[in-house]
């Protein structure tokens, strides 16, 4: 009886063994099939692989164009071309200066939350989402820790983040001043300063203005930025006329 049961078990194993091998475990079957490959596209055209920005270009995934962006920047309806935020997907290695041959590295890197200047770059549809190619010259600054606040903003190059002063309604002697709503502020307190301008040799020249100082700049200088805590402007240090 024992011999008959053993022989029956061997026969059953011979029958089921090939079937089990061909089916395999669910995990093994999934591994053989493989995970679906990432599909890349640019303006609805398929790509063989991901995009790689060249020189000092950065590929930035833009926030939504609604009343407030994902990071909290306010975008009024009439300000659709104002600076916007986005995350750097990829950044080029930098550009070579034509006169000196020095490599000027790109000022941002993948993962940075950045603030873009007005009318900067070229918008594209990449992998079904709105992106923008922009040189690092068209990026105003980055936000530390991905938090959109004035005190986390890091201006690039020789730029300054300036909290605009409120327009005075009267003189020190009490004379009323007629000011229009469209009168642009041209002075304020520096909240943050960039590391400095990069020379053709790749060296950084520090800006001569520090956070906490007040500056006067040209009426049409810089880009307006709305951040929590007031109205701000990002200007180049070279656009400033005086400081105190």
Buried (B, 14 or more C-beta within 10 A) or exposed (E): EEEEEEEEEEEEEEEEEEEEEEEEEEEEEEEEEEEEEEEBEEEEEEEEEEBEBEEBBBBBBBBEEEEEBBBBBEBEEEEEEBBBBBBBBBBBBBBBBEEEEBEBBBBBEEEBBBBBBBEBBEEBEBBEEBBBBBBBEBBBBBBEEEEBBBBBBBBBBBBBBBBBBEEEEEEEEEEEEEEEEEEBBBBBBBBBBBBBBBEEEBEEEEBEBEEEBBBEBEEEBBBBBBBEEBBBBBBBBEBBEEBE
